[in-house]
Amino acid sequence: MSIVQHEFTKIIIEIINLYFPEQGTRILNSSELLQYLNIKTKAANSGSKSRAGFANHYAIYVLIEDYLNNNFHINNGYADYVGAQFRTLLMRQRELPFGSKLQNHALNHRLNEEFKKYFPTSSYLPIIRDTKTNRYWINENLIKISVGLTQINIAEAVRDIIDAYIKARRDAFNSFLVYCQQMIDIQQREPLRAVEFIRGLLRPNIDARVFEIVSYAILKEYYADQQIYWGWSLDELNAEYLILYKTGRTNANDGGIDFVMKPLGRFFQVTETIDAGKYFLDIDKVQKYPITFVVKTEQTTERILSKIEEQATSRYNIKAIVKRYIESVEEIINITELMCRFDTVLQRGKDAAVIEEIVLQSRVEFNVEAEEQDVIVYENTVEEE
């Protein structure tokens, strides 16, 4: 396959050159593992709003680190190694920046499955696992490669490439948070600039996590001014403003519902797809309880509903079933509608509150406070190596 070229590719080649002078490009072309990392580091210099998962990077990282800590790159003998314990690897992953919430999926199957997708003809997968002993190894065939007549070991270069990627992503996100804080500071003096900043975060190519955070911040303020009256009898009515709650971490694949509204009990699910299967899965989670879908698209709500109905009809071909699913879609909120609701929020003078909520939720989502300690642990570990 042809090598994907992006800004971080130059960093990868520079790091390889440190270990193997003037051979960086040739080695990158010779290594499927390095090519995979090149694909997975495309987001490094794309700013905080690009998608940047760390699970597969860290699955490689902790196994490479275990390999290097045991000096197998110098002394050989890896074939006789008992393997790394799963618990040790998982704990190490969670010590790394942005890794505190990582689970076992990448180590157990996702990394290998994705690697196979990119390199279907490869004879090797990155992770070797013994399910009986729950021990893990990096596939040494992918880190010992032949360049001409010489066999080289790229383990140290792999570790350094992932280190550089982590730093680039952290710097990008820190810049995003700093910019958010600056928007709060200048909001009173330059409100138009702050407004355009938020509008710039509502685009189809924005990172799914940032879109969910911005959607929540806007909708929370939009509903906050709406009041309902309820009670057990007409003589005893309670007045209560609508409150939108964020129920968990963004993009977590945890089976949960993203936002819940009190006291109406409305459910909101944020998505970036118009795949009926995904919508129906969400609807089935809550036994066809009505859900409002916030969709990261500029397509019209009518077009979205039409596509969902077309896919549902094609899949089930039973009108009664299709009708029940479609009736469970309480509302579709697309980017255009979010913009309109943001305009309503602006008319109430609540733009500063939206930015403050974006900063707050971003810090929670990316564990900024916890990561400050994580980085100390991580940097000390790197220095010891």
C-alpha positions in Angstrom: 0.0 0.0 0.0 1.1 3.6 -0.7 2.4 5.5 2.3 0.0 8.1 3.7 1.8 11.5 3.8 0.9 14.0 6.4 2.6 16.6 8.6 3.6 14.0 11.3 5.1 11.7 8.7 8.2 14.0 8.8 8.5 13.5 12.5 8.3 9.8 12.1 11.1 9.8 9.6 13.2 12.1 11.7 12.9 9.8 14.7 13.8 6.7 12.6 16.8 8.6 11.3 18.1 9.2 14.8 18.5 5.4 15.2 19.3 4.6 11.6 20.9 7.6 9.9 19.5 8.5 6.5 17.4 5.4 6.3 14.1 6.8 7.7 12.1 6.7 4.5 13.4 3.3 3.5 12.6 1.8 6.9 9.2 3.3 7.0 8.5 1.7 3.6 9.8 -1.6 4.9 7.8 -1.8 8.1 4.0 -2.5 8.4 4.0 -1.5 12.0 5.6 1.9 11.3 3.2 2.4 8.4 0.3 1.6 10.7 1.6 4.2 13.2 1.9 6.7 10.4 -1.8 6.2 9.6 -2.8 6.4 13.2 -0.8 9.6 13.9 -2.4 11.6 11.1 -4.4 13.7 13.7 -1.2 14.8 15.5 -1.0 18.3 14.0 -4.7 18.7 13.1 -5.6 20.6 16.3 -7.7 19.6 19.2 -10.9 19.2 17.1 -9.6 16.3 15.1 -10.3 12.7 16.3 -7.4 11.2 18.3 -8.0 8.0 20.1 -5.1 6.6 22.1 -6.2 3.0 22.8 -4.4 1.3 19.9 -1.3 3.5 20.3 -1.1 2.6 24.0 -1.6 -1.1 23.4 1.5 -1.0 21.2 3.3 1.3 23.6 3.0 -0.8 26.7 4.1 -4.0 25.0 7.1 -2.2 23.4 7.9 -0.7 26.7 7.8 -4.1 28.4 10.0 -5.5 25.6 12.6 -2.7 26.0 12.5 -2.8 29.8 13.6 -6.4 29.6 16.3 -5.5 27.1 15.1 -8.0 24.5 16.2 -5.4 21.8 19.8 -6.0 23.0 19.9 -9.5 24.4 17.4 -11.4 22.3 15.6 -14.3 24.0 12.1 -13.0 23.5 10.8 -16.3 22.3 11.4 -17.7 25.8 9.7 -14.8 27.6 6.7 -15.8 29.8 4.9 -12.7 28.5 3.5 -9.5 30.2 0.6 -9.8 32.5 -2.6 -8.1 31.4 -3.2 -6.3 34.7 0.3 -4.8 34.5 -0.3 -3.6 30.9 -3.7 -2.1 31.7 -2.4 -0.3 34.7 0.5 1.2 32.7 -1.9 2.3 29.9 -4.0 4.2 32.5 -0.9 6.0 33.8 -0.3 7.5 30.4 -1.7 10.9 29.3 -5.4 10.6 28.2 -5.3 7.0 29.2 -6.9 6.9 32.6 -10.3 5.6 31.3 -8.9 3.0 28.8 -10.3 -0.5 28.9 -9.1 -3.8 27.6 -10.5 -3.8 24.1 -7.4 -2.7 22.2 -5.2 -5.2 23.9 -7.6 -8.1 23.4 -8.8 -7.6 19.8 -9.3 -4.1 18.4 -5.7 -3.3 17.6 -5.3 -6.6 15.7 -8.6 -6.2 13.9 -7.8 -2.7 12.7 -4.2 -3.7 11.7 -5.7 -6.6 9.7 -8.0 -4.1 7.9 -5.1 -2.0 6.8 -2.8 -4.9 6.0 -5.0 -7.8 5.0 -2.1 -9.7 3.3 0.2 -9.4 6.3 1.5 -12.6 7.8 1.6 -11.1 11.3 -0.7 -9.3 13.8 0.9 -6.9 16.4 -0.3 -8.6 19.6 0.1 -12.2 20.5 -2.1 -13.3 23.4 -2.3 -16.5 25.4 -5.9 -16.6 26.6 -5.2 -19.4 29.1 -2.5 -17.6 31.0 -3.7 -14.1 30.0 -0.1 -13.1 29.0 0.7 -10.8 26.1 3.6 -10.3 23.7 4.4 -7.8 20.9 4.9 -9.7 17.7 8.7 -9.5 17.3 8.3 -10.2 13.6 7.0 -6.7 13.2 9.8 -5.0 15.1 12.7 -7.0 13.7 12.7 -6.1 10.0 15.2 -6.6 7.1 16.5 -3.6 5.3 18.6 -4.9 2.5 20.9 -7.5 3.9 20.7 -6.1 7.5 18.2 -6.9 10.2 17.3 -4.1 12.5 15.2 -3.6 15.6 12.8 -0.7 15.5 11.4 -1.0 19.1 13.0 2.2 20.4 11.9 4.2 17.4 8.3 2.9 17.8 8.3 4.0 21.5 9.7 7.5 20.6 7.2 7.9 17.8 4.3 7.3 20.1 5.9 9.6 22.7 6.1 12.4 20.1 2.5 11.8 19.1 1.2 12.1 22.6 3.1 15.3 23.1 1.7 16.8 19.9 -1.8 15.9 20.8 -1.5 17.2 24.3 0.0 20.5 23.1 -2.9 20.8 20.6 -5.6 20.2 23.2 -3.9 22.5 25.7 -3.9 25.3 23.1 -7.6 24.6 22.6 -8.3 25.0 26.3 -6.2 28.2 26.5 -8.1 29.6 23.6 -11.4 28.8 25.3 -10.2 30.6 28.4 -9.1 33.6 26.3 -12.6 33.7 24.8 -14.1 34.0 28.3 -11.7 36.8 29.1 -12.4 38.8 25.9 -16.1 38.0 25.6 -17.1 41.3 27.2 -14.8 43.3 24.9 -15.1 41.4 21.7 -18.4 39.4 21.8 -18.4 38.8 18.0 -15.1 37.0 18.2 -16.3 34.8 20.9 -19.5 34.0 19.0 -17.5 33.1 15.8 -15.3 30.8 17.9 -18.4 28.8 19.0 -19.8 28.8 15.5 -16.5 27.4 14.2 -16.9 24.4 16.5 -20.2 23.4 14.8 -18.9 21.8 11.6 -19.4 18.3 10.1 -15.7 17.6 10.3 -15.3 18.5 14.0 -14.2 15.8 16.4 -17.2 13.9 17.8 -16.2 14.6 21.4 -16.0 18.4 20.9 -19.3 18.4 18.9 -21.0 16.6 21.8 -19.5 19.1 24.3 -20.5 22.1 22.3 -24.0 20.7 21.6 -24.5 20.2 25.3 -23.3 23.7 26.2 -25.7 25.3 23.7 -28.7 23.1 24.4 -28.3 23.5 28.2 -28.5 27.3 27.9 -31.3 27.1 25.3 -33.6 25.0 27.5 -32.5 26.8 30.8 -34.9 29.7 30.1 -37.9 27.5 29.5 -40.3 26.9 32.3 -43.0 24.3 32.8 -45.8 23.9 35.4 -46.6 20.5 36.8 -48.3 19.1 39.9 -50.5 16.4 41.3 -53.6 18.6 41.1 -54.7 21.8 39.3 -54.6 23.5 42.7 -51.0 22.7 43.4 -48.8 23.4 40.4 -45.0 23.7 40.6 -43.0 26.0 38.4 -39.7 24.5 37.2 -37.1 25.4 34.7 -35.8 22.8 32.3 -32.4 21.4 33.2 -30.2 19.4 30.8 -27.8 16.9 32.4 -24.8 15.3 30.7 -24.9 11.7 31.8 -21.4 10.4 31.0 -18.2 10.7 29.0 -18.4 11.6 25.3 -18.0 9.0 22.6 -17.6 6.3 25.3 -19.3 3.3 23.6 -20.7 2.6 27.1 -24.3 2.0 25.9 -25.6 5.0 27.8 -27.8 8.0 26.8 -25.8 11.3 26.4 -28.1 13.9 27.9 -31.2 13.7 30.1 -33.6 16.6 30.7 -35.3 17.2 34.0 -38.3 17.3 34.8 -39.6 16.2 31.4 -37.4 13.1 31.2 -36.4 13.6 27.6 -33.5 11.6 26.3 -30.9 13.0 23.9 -28.4 11.0 21.9 -25.5 12.6 20.0 -24.4 10.9 16.8 -22.4 11.6 13.7 -24.1 9.0 11.5 -27.3 8.6 9.6 -27.3 4.8 9.9 -30.7 3.5 10.9 -29.1 0.5 12.6 -27.3 2.9 15.1 -30.6 4.8 15.8 -32.6 1.6 16.3 -29.9 0.2 18.6 -30.2 3.4 20.8 -34.0 3.2 20.7 -33.9 -0.5 21.7 -31.6 0.3 24.7 -34.5 2.2 26.3 -37.3 -0.1 25.0 -38.5 2.4 22.4 -38.7 5.3 24.8 -38.7 8.5 22.6 -35.2 9.9 21.9 -34.1 13.2 20.5 -31.1 12.7 18.2 -28.5 15.5 17.8 -26.8 14.8 14.5 -23.4 16.1 13.3 -24.6 16.9 9.8 -25.8 19.9 7.8 -28.4 17.7 6.0 -32.0 18.8 6.7 -34.0 17.1 9.4 -36.5 16.0 6.7 -33.7 14.3 4.7 -32.4 12.6 7.8 -35.8 11.2 8.8 -36.4 10.1 5.2 -33.1 8.2 5.1 -33.8 6.5 8.4 -37.3 5.5 7.2 -35.8 4.2 3.9 -33.2 2.1 5.7 -35.8 0.8 8.2 -38.2 -0.2 5.4 -35.4 -2.0 3.5 -34.3 -3.8 6.7 -37.6 -4.8 8.2 -40.2 -4.5 5.4 -42.9 -4.6 8.1 -44.8 -1.3 8.3 -45.8 -1.7 11.9 -42.2 -2.2 13.0 -41.0 0.7 11.0 -43.7 2.9 12.4 -42.8 2.1 16.0 -39.2 2.9 15.4 -39.9 6.2 13.5 -42.3 7.2 16.3 -39.5 6.7 18.8 -37.5 9.5 17.1 -38.9 12.4 19.2 -36.9 15.1 17.4 -33.8 15.5 15.1 -31.5 18.4 15.9 -28.9 19.0 13.1 -26.1 21.6 12.9 -28.4 24.1 11.3 -30.9 23.8 14.2 -28.1 24.0 16.7 -27.0 27.3 15.1 -30.6 28.6 15.4 -30.7 27.7 19.0 -27.4 29.3 19.6 -28.8 32.5 18.1 -31.6 32.3 20.6 -29.0 31.9 23.4 -27.1 34.9 22.1 -30.3 37.0 22.2 -30.4 36.3 25.9 -26.8 37.3 26.4 -25.7 33.8 27.4 -22.7 33.4 25.0 -20.2 33.6 27.9 -22.1 30.9 29.8 -21.8 28.6 26.7 -18.0 29.1 26.5 -17.6 28.5 30.2 -19.6 25.2 29.9 -17.4 24.2 26.9 -14.3 24.8 29.0 -15.7 22.9 32.0 -16.9 19.9 30.0 -13.6 19.8 28.1 -11.6 19.7 31.3 -13.8 16.9 32.6 -13.8 14.9 29.3 -10.0 15.0 28.9 -9.2 14.7 32.6 -7.1 17.8 32.5 -6.6 18.0 36.2 -5.8 14.3 36.5 -3.6 14.4 33.5 -1.3 17.0 35.1 -0.3 14.3 37.5 -0.3 11.6 34.8 2.3 13.6 32.8 4.6 13.8 35.8 4.5 10.0 36.1 4.9 9.6 32.3 7.8 12.0 31.9 9.6 10.5 34.9 9.2 7.1 33.3 10.5 8.3 30.0 13.6 9.8 31.6 14.3 6.6 33.5 14.3 4.7 30.2 
